[in-house]
Amino acid sequence: MSDIAHIIRGVLIQVAQARLLLPNATIAEVLSFAPPEPVADAPDWLLGRIRWRGWQLPLVSFSRFAELADEEGGLGSKVIVLKALGGDEKHPYFAMLTQGFPRLVTVTETSMVTLESGDELPAGVLARVRHNEDDAMVPDLAALEDSLREVMAQAA
């Protein structure tokens, strides 16, 4: 088998108090931050809704969801539109607040290691990893989407 089969294009995304590593294929677009429309009775990690290409997308703060930090959008903040993995045709996308532009990286078997620690992983995190010299977290996007689906169903 060739080495090409073991190469994944990824992105490192800076959020408050953490860096996330995601597959590049999950990102649909990067936008400038604009204040979202609030969602009544939503948890603090759901910042509101934004408009994108005719869709009303929920905007989440991963740092708040994982209880890493209190994160607010502002000058220099970006929003990444992510393709939802859950297969919900009514909600094929959601948005996540970031601090700056995502950085494209090439992930190989030798460039990434899973960091073992005795600490429990934060909510919504599958693993802590080191990609070359960058420590990052691999988010559990399925768990985030499940939580988002529950919250949005209650808000509807």
C-alpha positions as CSV (number, residue, x, y, z in Angstrom):
1,M,0.0,0.0,0.0
2,S,1.4,3.4,-0.9
3,D,2.1,6.2,1.7
4,I,-0.5,8.4,0.0
5,A,-3.3,6.2,1.6
6,H,-2.0,7.3,5.0
7,I,-2.1,11.0,4.4
8,I,-5.0,13.1,5.6
9,R,-5.4,16.8,5.0
10,G,-6.4,18.4,8.3
11,V,-6.8,21.9,9.8
12,L,-5.7,23.2,13.2
13,I,-8.2,25.6,14.6
14,Q,-7.6,27.9,17.5
15,V,-10.4,28.3,20.1
16,A,-10.2,29.8,23.5
17,Q,-7.7,27.8,25.6
18,A,-7.2,25.0,23.0
19,R,-6.4,24.1,19.5
20,L,-8.6,21.6,17.6
21,L,-7.5,19.2,14.8
22,L,-10.2,18.5,12.3
23,P,-10.3,16.8,8.9
24,N,-10.2,19.5,6.2
25,A,-13.2,17.9,4.4
26,T,-15.5,18.9,7.3
27,I,-15.0,22.6,6.7
28,A,-17.4,24.3,4.2
29,E,-16.3,27.9,4.6
30,V,-14.5,30.4,6.9
31,L,-16.4,33.6,7.6
32,S,-15.7,36.8,9.5
33,F,-17.5,36.9,12.9
34,A,-20.8,38.9,13.2
35,P,-22.9,38.8,16.3
36,P,-25.5,35.9,16.0
37,E,-29.2,36.1,16.6
38,P,-29.9,34.8,20.1
39,V,-31.7,31.5,20.7
40,A,-34.1,31.6,23.7
41,D,-33.2,29.4,26.7
42,A,-30.1,28.0,25.0
43,P,-27.1,26.7,26.9
44,D,-24.2,29.2,27.0
45,W,-22.2,27.2,24.5
46,L,-24.9,27.9,21.8
47,L,-24.1,31.5,20.9
48,G,-27.0,31.9,18.6
49,R,-27.8,31.6,14.9
50,I,-26.1,33.0,11.9
51,R,-27.3,33.3,8.3
52,W,-25.2,31.5,5.6
53,R,-26.3,30.8,2.0
54,G,-30.0,30.8,2.9
55,W,-29.5,28.6,6.0
56,Q,-29.9,29.5,9.7
57,L,-26.9,27.9,11.3
58,P,-26.4,27.4,15.0
59,L,-23.1,29.0,16.1
60,V,-21.3,27.1,18.9
61,S,-18.4,27.9,21.2
62,F,-16.5,24.6,21.5
63,S,-14.5,26.1,24.4
64,R,-17.7,26.6,26.3
65,F,-19.1,23.2,25.3
66,A,-16.0,21.4,26.6
67,E,-15.9,23.7,29.6
68,L,-12.4,24.9,28.7
69,A,-13.0,28.7,28.8
70,D,-15.6,31.4,28.4
71,E,-15.4,32.4,24.8
72,E,-16.9,35.5,23.1
73,G,-16.7,36.5,19.5
74,G,-15.0,39.8,18.7
75,L,-12.4,41.5,16.6
76,G,-10.2,38.9,14.9
77,S,-12.7,36.1,15.6
78,K,-13.7,33.9,12.7
79,V,-16.6,31.4,12.2
80,I,-16.1,28.1,10.5
81,V,-19.0,26.5,8.8
82,L,-18.8,22.7,9.3
83,K,-20.5,19.9,7.4
84,A,-22.6,18.0,9.9
85,L,-21.7,14.3,10.0
86,G,-25.0,13.1,11.4
87,G,-26.9,12.9,8.1
88,D,-29.7,15.3,9.1
89,E,-30.9,16.7,5.8
90,K,-32.7,19.6,7.6
91,H,-29.5,20.6,9.4
92,P,-26.5,19.7,7.1
93,Y,-24.3,22.4,8.6
94,F,-23.4,24.2,11.8
95,A,-20.9,26.9,12.7
96,M,-18.1,27.1,15.3
97,L,-16.4,30.2,16.7
98,T,-12.7,30.3,16.2
99,Q,-9.8,32.7,17.0
100,G,-8.3,33.5,13.6
101,F,-7.9,31.4,10.4
102,P,-7.6,27.6,10.4
103,R,-4.2,26.4,9.4
104,L,-4.0,23.6,6.9
105,V,-1.8,20.6,7.9
106,T,-0.8,17.2,6.5
107,V,-1.4,14.5,9.0
108,T,0.5,11.2,8.6
109,E,1.0,8.2,10.9
110,T,4.4,9.6,11.9
111,S,3.4,13.3,12.3
112,M,0.7,12.6,15.0
113,V,0.8,10.8,18.3
114,T,-2.0,10.4,20.9
115,L,-1.0,12.0,24.2
116,E,-1.8,9.8,27.1
117,S,-2.5,11.5,30.4
118,G,-4.2,10.5,33.6
119,D,-6.5,13.4,33.2
120,E,-10.1,12.9,32.1
121,L,-10.9,14.3,28.7
122,P,-13.1,17.4,28.6
123,A,-16.7,16.9,27.3
124,G,-16.8,16.7,23.6
125,V,-13.1,15.6,23.2
126,L,-12.1,12.2,21.7
127,A,-8.4,12.6,22.2
128,R,-5.5,14.8,23.0
129,V,-2.8,14.6,20.2
130,R,0.5,16.2,19.2
131,H,0.8,16.9,15.5
132,N,4.5,17.7,14.9
133,E,5.1,20.3,17.7
134,D,1.4,21.4,18.0
135,D,-0.7,20.0,20.9
136,A,-4.3,19.7,19.9
137,M,-7.6,18.1,20.8
138,V,-9.7,16.0,18.4
139,P,-13.3,17.1,19.0
140,D,-16.2,14.6,19.2
141,L,-18.2,16.2,16.5
142,A,-20.9,13.5,16.7
143,A,-21.5,14.3,20.4
144,L,-21.5,18.0,19.7
145,E,-24.1,17.5,16.9
146,D,-26.3,15.3,19.2
147,S,-26.3,18.0,21.8
148,L,-27.0,20.6,19.2
149,R,-29.8,18.6,17.7
150,E,-31.5,18.3,21.2
151,V,-31.1,22.0,22.0
152,M,-32.4,23.1,18.6
153,A,-35.4,20.7,18.8
154,Q,-36.4,22.3,22.1
155,A,-35.9,25.8,20.7
156,A,-38.1,25.1,17.7
